[in-house]
């Protein structure tokens, strides 16, 4: 069986050791994304691209201004001082210190990643219900801020929310290997790597309104052993609930990495069933070979790209 619930529901109920949150038990708060229409996205991006050099650092946390001059589809992360000004002048209750705007597929459409619902437990139905209510309640003040302070939002209007809260963190299993922050920041290589990721450590801190972003400068491996739980022999876990610390989970929790882990887990399960072996007993090098045959990006122990098979089998 493969547990891709994101909450390690199957593993937890089967008796696999699990952990939640950081050293204090605090989990990253979820976000309810919402969408606005009527945004002049060109005005927004050019206000950043054409800002005086001394002002650019106040507008974006880490994305170069040149990016906004070249791209019609973009993401804005920053505007901390602008938001702080809006909070002070209008008494807005926005539990976030950054503006996060993502352009949508339609002209004038943007998605806003700014609600922040602290102390929500994604494994508890009552807590999730409270979180859904609180997330929607935060939207009004965020829109007031955007319309009155951010260029391009003068005619913006609300269109829709995501169908439910986006949960960043709940349970993590304790597996044969626990990925750590040091593994991510050292761009670590593993002999049993089944996926390669490059997303930074991105932690929406549980105890305040800030966020921690740390890059390793390159990419890092996901070891197969982190998908193999302790105590239960016929189970694999993939997604954000693999065996990792709170900090490492902040890097591997995103969709692209979770998809890569899911593909590896599915292929490992096939090898396990056909070979009448437990997931812990399979030949991981055989798994890696099959991954490469299907075009998966993997690395050699020295960090170079592992060669793909010359003739991949039919799907």
Helices and strands as residue ranges (DSSP letters): E 2-3, H 9-14, E 18-20, E 34-37, H 41-49, H 53-59, H 65-70, E 75-78, H 80-90, E 99-103, E 110-112, H 125-137, H 139-149, E 157-161, E 171-173, H 181-185, E 193-197, E 201-204, E 211-214, E 220-223, G 224-227, E 236-237, H 246-252, H 255-274, G 279-281, H 284-293
